Amino acid sequence: MGLFAKIKEGLKKTRESVVGQIDSMLKSFTKIDEELFEELEELLVMGDVGINTSQKICEELRKRVKKQGITNPKDVHDLLEEIVAEMLEGGQELNISTKPSIILVIGVNGVGKTTTIGKLANDLRRKHKKVLLSAADTFRAAAIEQLEVWAERSKCDIIKQKEGSDPAAVVFDSIQAAKARKADVIICDTAGRLHNKKHLMDELNKISRIIDRELPDADKEVLLVLDATTGQNAVNQAREFKNAAGITGIVLTKLDGTAKGGVVLAIKEELDVPVKYIGVGEQIDDLQPFDPAEFAKAMFDVDKE
């Protein structure tokens, strides 16, 4: 299955539910009027796009319909795809040009954080990057063992200590190992304890100080893993983590299991944090670098007749 086919299949529930309803609504109108825009906005909100983002989309749509002199409701479909792609554009590339670069991966338990790290490592290794995994989630039972399994699957080295060790010490060891082994990227698993923001902040600050001291010129990404099936709760989670940890990007998992793909728009627009990867399946190669145009195309690729 090709890249676009994977994304299209992964967005099947969103396309059939949200975009399918939008298409049916557009076909029920004979002219473009205010009632059409109101119904569209309501459908977007119901599709977890968020109120503010839905209003912004409809406002932009009004402008383009007027400017281009569009009168057929069916033509709104292509305009919507265009607007969505443009809104999602910007910041989606990983910033990992230094050697080594470092990626901190954060997120609450249950969102697929460790699995995401394994898949991300596999993707980077396939792009000829030498990846080192750092088992700095020493808090959760079995997190280290789980990461070891993914290190084996993705054919990457792993640095670990015993459960309960100081996470910053694991990161320190990982940086030294990466320098010695000439690794391109270090991916750090970290404990995500959103209910205790101060502890999370203290831990991440300590890790950041180690990185700044040992790798002062390195590129650093802080990626938050979110579960797409939680919809607007994922947006709220992202807001909390952005305030607590200064995230640089989002990895949105489990898109294939939900009709809430519209949450991508809410995250990008309301929080100004780019989506960098999306998870569209269970396989090791089902974590895809986020491409706004491909995403919009896959989301809106329904029968327009």
DABEL-V749679 format. One record per backbone hydrogen bond with DSSP energy under -0.5 kcal/mol. NH is the residue of the N-H (numbers start at 1). CO is the residue of the C=O. E is the energy in kcal/mol with one decimal. If there is no record, write none. Layout:
[[NH:CO:E] [NH:CO:E]]
This chain:
[[6:2:-2.2] [7:3:-2.0] [8:4:-3.0] [9:5:-2.6] [10:6:-2.6] [11:7:-1.7] [12:9:-1.4] [14:258:-0.5] [15:11:-3.0] [16:12:-2.8] [17:13:-2.2] [18:14:-1.3] [19:14:-1.5] [20:15:-1.7] [21:17:-1.7] [22:18:-2.0] [23:19:-2.7] [24:20:-2.3] [25:21:-2.4] [26:22:-2.6] [27:23:-2.2] [28:24:-1.0] [28:25:-0.6] [29:25:-0.5] [29:26:-1.0] [32:71:-0.5] [33:31:-0.8] [37:33:-1.6] [38:34:-2.3] [39:35:-2.3] [40:36:-2.5] [41:37:-2.5] [42:38:-2.0] [43:39:-2.2] [44:40:-2.3] [45:41:-2.3] [46:42:-2.3] [47:43:-1.2] [48:45:-1.6] [49:44:-2.1] [54:50:-2.3] [55:51:-2.4] [56:52:-2.1] [57:53:-2.5] [58:54:-2.3] [59:55:-2.2] [60:56:-2.3] [61:57:-2.3] [62:58:-2.4] [63:59:-1.8] [64:60:-2.2] [65:61:-2.7] [66:62:-2.2] [67:63:-2.8] [68:64:-2.7] [69:65:-0.7] [70:65:-1.9] [73:71:-0.6] [75:72:-1.8] [76:73:-1.6] [77:74:-1.0] [79:75:-1.2] [80:76:-2.6] [81:77:-2.0] [82:78:-2.1] [83:79:-2.5] [84:80:-2.7] [85:81:-2.3] [86:82:-2.0] [87:83:-2.4] [88:84:-1.7] [89:85:-0.7] [89:86:-0.6] [96:94:-1.2] [101:184:-2.6] [102:219:-2.5] [103:186:-3.1] [104:221:-3.1] [105:103:-0.5] [105:188:-2.6] [106:104:-0.6] [106:223:-2.8] [109:192:-0.6] [111:108:-1.3] [116:112:-2.3] [117:113:-2.1] [118:114:-2.0] [119:115:-2.3] [120:116:-2.9] [121:117:-2.7] [122:118:-2.0] [123:119:-2.3] [124:120:-2.4] [125:121:-2.5] [126:122:-2.1] [127:123:-0.7] [128:125:-1.8] [129:124:-2.0] [131:129:-0.8] [132:185:-2.7] [133:157:-3.0] [134:187:-2.9] [135:133:-0.5] [135:159:-2.7] [136:134:-2.1] [136:189:-0.6] [138:136:-1.4] [143:140:-1.7] [146:142:-2.5] [147:143:-2.1] [148:144:-2.0] [149:145:-1.8] [150:146:-1.7] [151:147:-2.3] [152:148:-2.0] [153:149:-2.2] [154:150:-2.5] [155:152:-0.7] [156:151:-2.7] [157:131:-1.0] [159:133:-2.7] [164:138:-2.2] [165:162:-1.8] [167:165:-0.5] [169:166:-0.7] [170:166:-1.5] [171:167:-2.1] [172:168:-2.4] [173:169:-2.4] [174:170:-2.3] [175:171:-2.3] [176:172:-2.1] [177:173:-2.4] [178:174:-2.6] [179:175:-2.2] [180:176:-2.3] [181:177:-2.7] [182:178:-0.6] [182:179:-0.6] [183:178:-2.4] [184:130:-2.4] [185:130:-2.0] [186:101:-2.5] [187:132:-2.6] [187:185:-0.5] [188:103:-3.2] [188:186:-0.6] [189:134:-2.8] [189:187:-0.5] [190:105:-1.5] [193:191:-0.7] [194:192:-0.6] [196:193:-1.4] [200:196:-2.1] [201:197:-3.0] [202:198:-2.8] [203:199:-2.5] [204:200:-2.8] [205:201:-2.9] [206:202:-2.1] [207:203:-2.2] [208:204:-2.7] [209:205:-2.2] [210:206:-1.8] [211:207:-2.3] [212:208:-3.0] [213:209:-2.0] [214:210:-2.8] [215:211:-3.3] [218:215:-1.7] [221:102:-2.3] [223:104:-2.8] [223:221:-0.6] [224:249:-2.5] [225:106:-2.7] [225:223:-0.5] [226:224:-0.5] [226:251:-2.8] [228:226:-0.7] [228:253:-2.6] [230:227:-1.9] [231:228:-1.9] [233:230:-1.9] [234:231:-1.5] [235:231:-0.9] [236:232:-2.0] [237:233:-2.4] [238:234:-2.4] [239:235:-2.1] [240:236:-2.1] [241:237:-2.6] [242:238:-2.5] [243:239:-1.9] [244:240:-1.8] [245:241:-3.5] [246:242:-1.5] [248:222:-2.6] [249:222:-1.5] [250:274:-2.1] [251:224:-2.8] [252:250:-0.5] [252:277:-2.3] [253:226:-3.0] [253:251:-0.7] [255:279:-2.1] [256:279:-0.6] [257:254:-1.2] [258:255:-1.2] [262:47:-0.6] [263:260:-2.0] [264:261:-1.7] [265:262:-1.0] [266:262:-1.2] [267:263:-2.4] [268:264:-2.1] [269:265:-2.8] [270:266:-2.5] [271:266:-0.6] [271:267:-1.4] [272:268:-0.8] [273:267:-1.0] [276:250:-3.1] [276:274:-0.5] [277:250:-1.4] [278:288:-2.5] [279:252:-3.1] [280:278:-0.6] [280:286:-2.9] [286:283:-1.8] [288:278:-3.1] [288:286:-0.7] [290:276:-2.6] [292:290:-0.5] [295:291:-2.9] [296:292:-2.6] [297:293:-2.4] [298:294:-2.8] [299:295:-2.4] [300:296:-2.1] [301:297:-0.6] [302:300:-2.5]]
